Amino acid sequence: MNFYTNTHPYYCGIDLHARLLYVCIIDEHGEVLVHKKIKDSPEQLLSLLQPYLGNIVVGVECMHCWYWVSDFCQLHNIDFVLGHALYMKAIHGGKTKNDKIDSFKIAKLLRGGNFPLAYNYPNELRATRDLLRRRTKLVRFGADLKAHVTNTVSQYNYRPHTLNLRYQPAREQMREVFSEPSVQRNVDIDLTMVGHIETELRKVEWFIEKQAKQHNARDYYLLKSIAGVGQILALTILYEIGDIQRFDSVQKFASYSRLVKCKTESAGKTYGTQGNKIGNAHLKWAFSEMAVLYLRGNDKAKAYLNKLQKRMSKAKALSALAHKLGRCVYFMLKRQKAFDESRFLAG
């Protein structure tokens, strides 16, 4: 965990909500100068910070509406730091909790060098990353609809279908399966919604790929040099990482990608692992998918996996392969070099 340790004459802690802010400003000696609730208005916030501009740092907890505060601070050349919500929750333990106390604690954490940092994702890439995450939700919703069609076939004891409902001809064929009108109407709802989702997905994927080529075309094509990595995996890794230079070491990158587990130790005893869900879930998914797709039709990779399985289970072997691929991606992007399979498998 990284902490903000820079010193300033003044520190501003903001307890951020969708429609209001509770602002606390303290000086370097810990004296409270401002402690006030305001609306989510850039003008009101600027009026509070105006006397301290150039000498103040603003810190907020990472929650869904922090974007505008970050952009506001960037516009007015104010130092801004984003707090890691999970770690701040652990630090904020107390008998009484309200907005006023929370804003004061954030300011005190900043002053004391104990403010846990989250990544302030660049605003020029932020919207595209959110659109890509939205696409993932649409894919999962479409999968639920297709699963409902399959379950309905089983429910009424029809023969299992082998149709790929992603395509229009397959959906039209499925519209004539059930003899009962109400059942068919139930399935038609799923098929119609799947059709709309597939149409939108094609448009969204084309748009995101176009944005990626404008933002960072070189890294996008470097990622696609790995066997099995297509458009979606490359885009997910590219936008979830943001800037690879923010990771000082491959160990920190692997931890952020949920590719490692941390031991729980006390008094020389080990009590298992914890923190498996701390990190980026999208990168964890991407590298897990990459490991499976990398093996498809790749005899050398399958031989490597079999070698791993001699000393661990298949599940752990796949996790180890995903970890190795994650480390490989880190060095590829750091050194700006394409994937070298012979070197990868030799290791």
C-alpha positions as CSV (number, residue, x, y, z in Angstrom):
1,M,0.0,0.0,0.0
2,N,1.3,3.5,-0.9
3,F,0.7,6.5,1.2
4,Y,0.8,10.2,0.4
5,T,3.8,11.7,2.2
6,N,4.3,15.1,0.6
7,T,4.1,18.1,3.0
8,H,2.0,21.3,2.4
9,P,1.1,24.3,4.4
10,Y,-2.6,23.3,4.2
11,Y,-4.6,20.1,3.8
12,C,-8.1,19.7,2.6
13,G,-10.2,16.6,3.3
14,I,-13.5,16.2,1.5
15,D,-16.2,13.7,2.4
16,L,-17.7,13.4,-1.0
17,H,-21.3,12.6,-1.9
18,A,-23.4,12.8,-5.0
19,R,-25.1,16.1,-4.1
20,L,-23.0,17.5,-1.3
21,L,-19.5,17.9,0.1
22,Y,-18.3,18.2,3.6
23,V,-15.0,20.1,3.4
24,C,-12.4,20.3,6.2
25,I,-9.2,22.4,5.8
26,I,-6.4,22.2,8.4
27,D,-3.0,23.8,8.5
28,E,0.4,22.2,9.0
29,H,-0.1,22.3,12.8
30,G,-3.4,20.5,12.7
31,E,-5.6,23.6,13.5
32,V,-9.0,23.5,11.8
33,L,-9.5,26.5,9.5
34,V,-12.6,25.5,7.6
35,H,-15.2,22.9,8.4
36,K,-18.3,23.3,6.3
37,K,-20.9,21.5,4.3
38,I,-21.6,22.8,0.8
39,K,-23.4,21.7,-2.4
40,D,-21.7,19.8,-5.2
41,S,-20.8,23.1,-6.8
42,P,-17.4,23.9,-8.3
43,E,-18.0,27.6,-7.6
44,Q,-18.6,27.0,-3.9
45,L,-15.6,24.7,-3.6
46,L,-13.4,27.2,-5.3
47,S,-14.5,30.0,-3.0
48,L,-13.5,27.9,0.0
49,L,-10.1,27.0,-1.5
50,Q,-9.3,30.4,-3.0
51,P,-7.3,31.8,0.0
52,Y,-5.1,28.7,0.0
53,L,-4.4,28.1,-3.7
54,G,-0.8,27.1,-4.4
55,N,-0.3,25.8,-0.9
56,I,-3.0,23.1,-0.4
57,V,-3.6,19.5,-1.3
58,V,-7.1,18.1,-1.7
59,G,-7.9,14.5,-0.8
60,V,-11.1,12.5,-1.4
61,E,-12.2,8.9,-1.0
62,C,-12.5,6.9,-4.1
63,M,-16.2,6.6,-4.8
64,H,-18.4,6.9,-7.9
65,C,-18.5,10.7,-8.3
66,W,-14.8,11.6,-7.7
67,Y,-14.2,12.4,-11.4
68,W,-15.4,16.0,-11.3
69,V,-13.3,16.9,-8.2
70,S,-10.2,15.5,-9.9
71,D,-10.9,17.5,-13.1
72,F,-11.7,20.6,-11.0
73,C,-8.3,20.4,-9.2
74,Q,-6.5,19.8,-12.5
75,L,-8.2,22.9,-14.0
76,H,-7.1,25.1,-11.1
77,N,-3.6,23.6,-10.6
78,I,-4.5,22.2,-7.2
79,D,-2.7,19.1,-5.9
80,F,-5.2,16.2,-5.8
81,V,-4.9,12.8,-4.3
82,L,-7.4,9.9,-4.4
83,G,-7.9,7.7,-1.3
84,H,-8.2,3.9,-1.5
85,A,-11.7,3.3,-0.2
86,L,-11.0,-0.1,1.3
87,Y,-7.9,0.9,3.2
88,M,-9.5,4.2,4.4
89,K,-12.4,2.2,5.8
90,A,-10.0,0.3,8.0
91,I,-8.4,3.5,9.2
92,H,-11.7,5.2,9.9
93,G,-12.7,3.0,12.8
94,G,-14.4,4.9,15.5
95,K,-17.4,5.0,17.8
96,T,-19.1,7.9,16.0
97,K,-19.2,8.3,12.2
98,N,-20.7,11.2,10.2
99,D,-19.7,13.4,7.3
100,K,-18.1,16.1,9.5
101,I,-15.9,13.5,11.3
102,D,-15.0,11.8,8.1
103,S,-13.8,14.9,6.4
104,F,-11.7,15.8,9.4
105,K,-10.1,12.3,9.4
106,I,-9.3,12.6,5.7
107,A,-7.5,15.9,6.3
108,K,-5.6,14.5,9.3
109,L,-4.5,11.4,7.3
110,L,-3.1,13.7,4.6
111,R,-1.2,15.8,7.2
112,G,0.1,12.7,8.9
113,G,1.4,10.9,5.8
114,N,-1.1,8.1,6.3
115,F,-3.4,8.8,3.4
116,P,-3.7,5.5,1.4
117,L,-3.4,6.2,-2.3
118,A,-5.6,4.9,-5.2
119,Y,-4.8,5.6,-8.8
120,N,-6.1,8.9,-10.2
121,Y,-7.0,7.5,-13.7
122,P,-6.3,10.0,-16.5
123,N,-9.4,11.9,-17.6
124,E,-8.6,11.5,-21.3
125,L,-8.9,7.7,-21.0
126,R,-11.5,7.5,-18.2
127,A,-14.7,7.6,-20.4
128,T,-13.5,4.9,-22.8
129,R,-12.6,2.6,-19.9
130,D,-16.1,3.1,-18.4
131,L,-17.6,2.3,-21.8
132,L,-15.6,-0.9,-22.0
133,R,-16.8,-1.9,-18.5
134,R,-20.3,-1.1,-19.6
135,R,-19.8,-3.5,-22.6
136,T,-18.9,-6.3,-20.2
137,K,-22.2,-5.8,-18.3
138,L,-24.1,-6.0,-21.6
139,V,-22.3,-9.2,-22.5
140,R,-23.2,-10.8,-19.2
141,F,-26.8,-9.7,-19.5
142,G,-26.9,-11.2,-23.0
143,A,-25.5,-14.4,-21.7
144,D,-28.3,-14.6,-19.0
145,L,-30.9,-14.2,-21.8
146,K,-29.3,-17.0,-23.9
147,A,-29.1,-19.2,-20.8
148,H,-32.9,-18.6,-20.2
149,V,-33.6,-19.8,-23.7
150,T,-31.5,-23.0,-23.1
151,N,-33.2,-23.6,-19.7
152,T,-36.6,-23.2,-21.3
153,V,-35.7,-25.9,-23.9
154,S,-34.8,-28.2,-21.0
155,Q,-37.8,-27.3,-19.0
156,Y,-40.2,-28.5,-21.7
157,N,-38.1,-31.6,-22.6
158,Y,-37.1,-30.5,-26.1
159,R,-33.9,-31.8,-27.6
160,P,-30.9,-29.6,-26.7
161,H,-30.2,-27.0,-29.3
162,T,-26.7,-26.3,-30.8
163,L,-27.6,-22.9,-32.2
164,N,-25.4,-19.9,-31.6
165,L,-27.9,-17.2,-30.7
166,R,-25.4,-14.5,-31.4
167,Y,-26.4,-14.7,-35.1
168,Q,-29.7,-13.7,-36.6
169,P,-30.5,-16.9,-38.5
170,A,-30.1,-19.0,-35.4
171,R,-32.5,-16.7,-33.5
172,E,-35.0,-16.9,-36.3
173,Q,-34.8,-20.7,-36.2
174,M,-35.4,-20.7,-32.4
175,R,-38.6,-18.7,-32.9
176,E,-40.3,-21.7,-34.4
177,V,-39.3,-24.4,-31.8
178,F,-42.2,-24.2,-29.2
179,S,-45.7,-25.2,-30.1
180,E,-47.3,-23.5,-27.0
181,P,-47.8,-19.7,-28.0
182,S,-47.1,-18.4,-24.4
183,V,-43.8,-20.3,-24.2
184,Q,-42.7,-19.1,-27.6
185,R,-43.6,-15.5,-26.7
186,N,-41.5,-15.9,-23.5
187,V,-38.5,-17.0,-25.6
188,D,-39.2,-14.3,-28.2
189,I,-38.6,-11.7,-25.6
190,D,-35.1,-13.1,-24.9
191,L,-34.3,-13.4,-28.6
192,T,-35.4,-9.9,-29.4
193,M,-33.3,-8.4,-26.6
194,V,-30.3,-10.5,-27.6
195,G,-30.6,-9.2,-31.1
196,H,-30.5,-5.5,-29.9
197,I,-27.6,-6.3,-27.5
198,E,-25.6,-7.9,-30.3
199,T,-26.2,-4.9,-32.6
200,E,-25.0,-2.5,-29.9
201,L,-22.0,-4.6,-29.0
202,R,-20.7,-4.5,-32.5
203,K,-21.0,-0.7,-32.6
204,V,-19.4,-0.3,-29.2
205,E,-16.5,-2.6,-29.9
206,W,-15.7,-0.8,-33.2
207,F,-15.9,2.6,-31.4
208,I,-13.6,1.5,-28.5
209,E,-11.0,0.0,-30.8
210,K,-11.0,3.2,-32.8
211,Q,-10.4,5.1,-29.5
212,A,-7.6,2.7,-28.5
213,K,-5.8,3.3,-31.8
214,Q,-5.9,7.0,-31.1
215,H,-4.9,6.7,-27.4
216,N,-2.2,4.1,-27.6
217,A,-2.0,2.1,-30.8
218,R,1.5,0.7,-30.2
219,D,0.6,-1.0,-26.9
220,Y,-2.7,-2.3,-28.4
221,Y,-0.8,-4.1,-31.2
222,L,1.9,-5.3,-28.8
223,L,-0.8,-7.1,-26.7
224,K,-2.3,-8.6,-29.8
225,S,1.0,-10.2,-30.6
226,I,0.3,-12.8,-27.9
227,A,-1.3,-16.0,-29.3
228,G,-5.0,-16.1,-28.3
229,V,-5.3,-12.4,-27.4
230,G,-7.9,-10.7,-29.5
231,Q,-9.6,-7.4,-29.6
232,I,-11.5,-7.5,-26.3
233,L,-8.7,-8.9,-24.2
234,A,-6.2,-6.4,-25.6
235,L,-8.6,-3.5,-25.0
236,T,-9.4,-4.7,-21.4
237,I,-5.7,-4.9,-20.5
238,L,-4.8,-1.7,-22.2
239,Y,-7.5,0.4,-20.5
240,E,-7.4,-1.3,-17.0
241,I,-3.7,-0.7,-16.8
242,G,-3.8,2.9,-18.1
243,D,-0.1,3.7,-17.7
244,I,2.3,0.8,-17.1
245,Q,4.9,3.2,-15.7
246,R,2.8,3.7,-12.5
247,F,3.9,0.2,-11.4
248,D,7.5,0.3,-10.0
249,S,7.9,-3.5,-10.1
250,V,6.4,-6.5,-11.7
251,Q,5.4,-7.7,-8.2
252,K,3.2,-4.7,-7.6
253,F,1.6,-5.2,-11.1
254,A,0.9,-8.9,-10.3
255,S,-0.6,-7.9,-7.0
256,Y,-2.8,-5.3,-8.6
257,S,-4.0,-7.8,-11.2
258,R,-4.9,-10.3,-8.4
259,L,-2.4,-12.8,-9.8
260,V,-0.8,-13.5,-6.4
261,K,-2.1,-14.5,-2.9
262,C,-0.8,-13.0,0.3
263,K,-0.1,-15.0,3.4
264,T,-1.6,-14.3,6.7
265,E,1.1,-14.7,9.4
266,S,1.4,-13.9,13.0
267,A,4.0,-15.0,15.7
268,G,5.7,-17.2,13.1
269,K,2.5,-19.1,12.2
270,T,0.7,-19.1,8.8
271,Y,-3.1,-18.9,8.8
272,G,-3.7,-19.2,5.1
273,T,-4.2,-16.3,2.6
274,Q,-6.2,-13.1,2.4
275,G,-6.8,-10.2,0.2
276,N,-7.7,-12.3,-2.8
277,K,-10.3,-9.8,-3.9
278,I,-8.1,-6.7,-3.5
279,G,-7.0,-5.4,-6.8
280,N,-8.5,-5.1,-10.3
281,A,-11.1,-7.8,-11.1
282,H,-11.1,-6.9,-14.8
283,L,-7.4,-7.6,-15.1
284,K,-7.8,-10.9,-13.2
285,W,-10.5,-12.0,-15.6
286,A,-8.4,-10.9,-18.7
287,F,-5.3,-12.9,-17.7
288,S,-7.4,-15.9,-16.7
289,E,-9.0,-15.9,-20.1
290,M,-5.7,-15.3,-21.8
291,A,-4.2,-18.4,-20.2
292,V,-7.0,-20.6,-21.5
293,L,-7.0,-19.0,-25.0
294,Y,-3.2,-19.2,-25.2
295,L,-3.4,-23.0,-24.8
296,R,-6.0,-23.4,-27.6
297,G,-4.3,-25.1,-30.6
298,N,-0.8,-24.5,-29.1
299,D,1.0,-27.8,-28.5
300,K,4.1,-26.2,-27.0
301,A,2.0,-24.3,-24.4
302,K,0.1,-27.5,-23.6
303,A,3.4,-29.3,-23.0
304,Y,4.4,-26.5,-20.7
305,L,1.1,-26.8,-18.8
306,N,1.6,-30.6,-18.5
307,K,5.0,-29.9,-17.0
308,L,3.5,-27.6,-14.4
309,Q,0.8,-30.2,-13.6
310,K,3.4,-32.7,-12.5
311,R,3.9,-30.7,-9.3
312,M,0.5,-29.0,-8.9
313,S,-3.2,-29.4,-9.8
314,K,-4.6,-28.3,-13.1
315,A,-6.3,-25.3,-11.6
316,K,-3.1,-24.1,-9.9
317,A,-1.2,-24.8,-13.1
318,L,-3.6,-22.5,-15.0
319,S,-3.2,-19.9,-12.3
320,A,0.6,-20.1,-12.6
321,L,0.3,-19.7,-16.4
322,A,-1.9,-16.7,-16.0
323,H,0.6,-15.2,-13.5
324,K,3.4,-15.8,-16.0
325,L,1.5,-14.2,-18.8
326,G,0.8,-11.2,-16.5
327,R,4.5,-10.8,-15.8
328,C,5.2,-11.1,-19.5
329,V,2.7,-8.4,-20.4
330,Y,4.3,-6.1,-17.8
331,F,7.8,-6.4,-19.4
332,M,6.4,-6.2,-22.9
333,L,4.8,-2.9,-22.2
334,K,7.7,-1.6,-20.2
335,R,10.3,-2.5,-22.8
336,Q,8.0,-2.0,-25.8
337,K,8.7,-5.4,-27.3
338,A,6.4,-7.9,-28.9
339,F,5.7,-11.4,-27.5
340,D,8.5,-13.9,-27.9
341,E,7.0,-17.4,-27.4
342,S,10.3,-19.3,-27.4
343,R,11.6,-17.1,-24.7
344,F,8.4,-17.3,-22.7
345,L,8.2,-21.1,-22.7
346,A,11.9,-21.5,-22.1
347,G,11.5,-19.8,-18.8
